[in-house]
Amino acid sequence: MTQTDPDFVAFLRAYPTYPTTGVIDDLRTTEYARLDIGGHIYLDYTGGGLYAESQLHRHNRLLAEHVFGNPHSGNPTSQAATQLVEHAREYVLKFFNADPDEYLAIFTPNASGALKLVGESYPFSKGRYLLTFDNHNSVNGIREFAHARGADVTYIPIALPDMRVDASHLDRELAQPSKDGHNLFAYPAQSNFSSVEHPLEWIEKAHKNGWDVLLDAAAFVPTNKLDLSEVKPDFVTISFYKMFGYPTGLGALIARREALAKLHRPWFAGGTITVASVQGDKYYMADGAHAFEDGTIDYLNIPAIEIGLKHIESIGYDVIHERVHSLAGWLLDNLTSMKHSNGMHLARVYGPTTTQDRGGAVAVNFYDKDGKAIDHRFIEEQANEVNISLRTGCFCNPGAGEVALGISRVELDVCFTSPGHEDRLSVDDFRLCIDGKSSGAVRISVGMVTNFKDVQAFLAFARGLLS
Ligand SMILES: Cc1ncc(COP(=O)(O)O)c(C=O)c1O
């Protein structure tokens, strides 16, 4: 893209700080060259981040030059592995500016694994579980633990067009914690559907009203700094591959020690106990993070987390944020202004259409000139043809999907109680049931190494849908 390209000139006029992120263009040619060599237009950063080549080389070298054994032993190779794992653990806390006297980091297989740890261990009995409509399914799933233990489960609605929460509604609910039990409030720092960034001030407000706070930061931390010296959620859940692409299979639960002490694990496993007896039918849980890490942890890959975090630090969140902000803004500006020859809009964005308090994912549906929705599966097929990687469906976020697509409780009840669908309902059955409505959307998500060319390629693709 040259400085004389009229679109680029218009983009720079609208987003004059974009050139401050030039370091990312350099990285595209060194660390992420495979994207352009392969002709990929990668726009699924909310699905998964991309790794820099140097992350692989550093990790490979570490593995090639050392011998690491199972950390549950006490031999030299085991000690070497333990040292690296514990170093990575400390680094995670340092990265999020979390005081080790206040927080600890538990390694999990992914954000869902971290969420399940909280759900299965939280003392829900006689308490409340409050959550926003736009949570990921792995946060929604915690309601099953809450129901099973007799807690009240309440959803806070979100409203179109911005898909934000009505603050007064939230205040009302927060003001009514259960007096007889524990209260857990869960929300995404950034929605993986609408990309809305919910206020982190809610954390303190919830605390003042007697709630523990579970902040699902999986979609937020890839492009935003989370400073745990400034905000103090009780539980934070993340997946590392969303931040820096490699390794997959690792996430973390970052928990306040005080809140963690409330959790009661439903079982014990290798690695989580100090002593367990068969004849004595007794076990003693290990202290701290170890009580929550079942079996042998992924000790060869955990050191790659530190490498990935350092990679993000070497670029800086300011740069990453600025990049994503500018490119998402340009994408939104253009998508919302595209019209068919008869004046009908091409796209409908679900969520904020300005860059204020939102991240880099844009969820949309496309419409033909008669206002009929173009099936998101067709859009995906067409995008695949030109090597554009995006995401379609409901992105594991059914609450946001139902609001965006106007699917009502009554319609859902009809589908869920129709004969033959008491126990089984496939996606196709569901689609048939809500006949005439879209059952999903298209999500274009820009991320750390997106460039102007990627966004232009998508906009050219979208223009191809105009008639
Ligand atoms: C906001 C949010 N929470 C949780 C998750 C679950 O992450 P994982 O699939 O890595 O467990 C995702 C994944 O897309 C997400 O976007």
The ligand as an SDF file (V2000), in Angstrom:
LIG
                    3D

 16 16  0  0  0  0  0  0  0  0999 V2000
  -14.5370  -14.4380   25.6230 C   0  0  0  0  0  0  0  0  0  0  0  0
  -14.1300  -15.8810   25.5500 C   0  0  0  0  0  0  0  0  0  0  0  0
  -14.1710  -16.6190   26.6560 N   0  0  0  0  0  0  0  0  0  0  0  0
  -13.8090  -17.8940   26.6720 C   0  0  0  0  0  0  0  0  0  0  0  0
  -13.3930  -18.5220   25.5350 C   0  0  0  0  0  0  0  0  0  0  0  0
  -13.0030  -19.9640   25.5890 C   0  0  0  0  0  0  0  0  0  0  0  0
  -11.6780  -20.1280   25.2130 O   0  0  0  0  0  0  0  0  0  0  0  0
  -11.1110  -21.5830   24.9560 P   0  0  0  0  0  0  0  0  0  0  0  0
  -11.8990  -22.1490   23.8170 O   0  0  0  0  0  0  0  0  0  0  0  0
   -9.6790  -21.3550   24.6150 O   0  0  0  0  0  0  0  0  0  0  0  0
  -11.2960  -22.3540   26.1980 O   0  0  0  0  0  0  0  0  0  0  0  0
  -13.3470  -17.8030   24.3380 C   0  0  0  0  0  0  0  0  0  0  0  0
  -12.9650  -18.4520   23.0760 C   0  0  0  0  0  0  0  0  0  0  0  0
  -13.2720  -18.0150   22.0030 O   0  0  0  0  0  0  0  0  0  0  0  0
  -13.7170  -16.4390   24.3610 C   0  0  0  0  0  0  0  0  0  0  0  0
  -13.6610  -15.6940   23.2450 O   0  0  0  0  0  0  0  0  0  0  0  0
  1  2  1  0
  2  3  1  0
  2 15  2  0
  3  4  2  0
  4  5  1  0
  5  6  1  0
  5 12  2  0
  6  7  1  0
  7  8  1  0
  8  9  2  0
  8 10  1  0
  8 11  1  0
 12 13  1  0
 12 15  1  0
 13 14  2  0
 15 16  1  0
M  END
$$$$
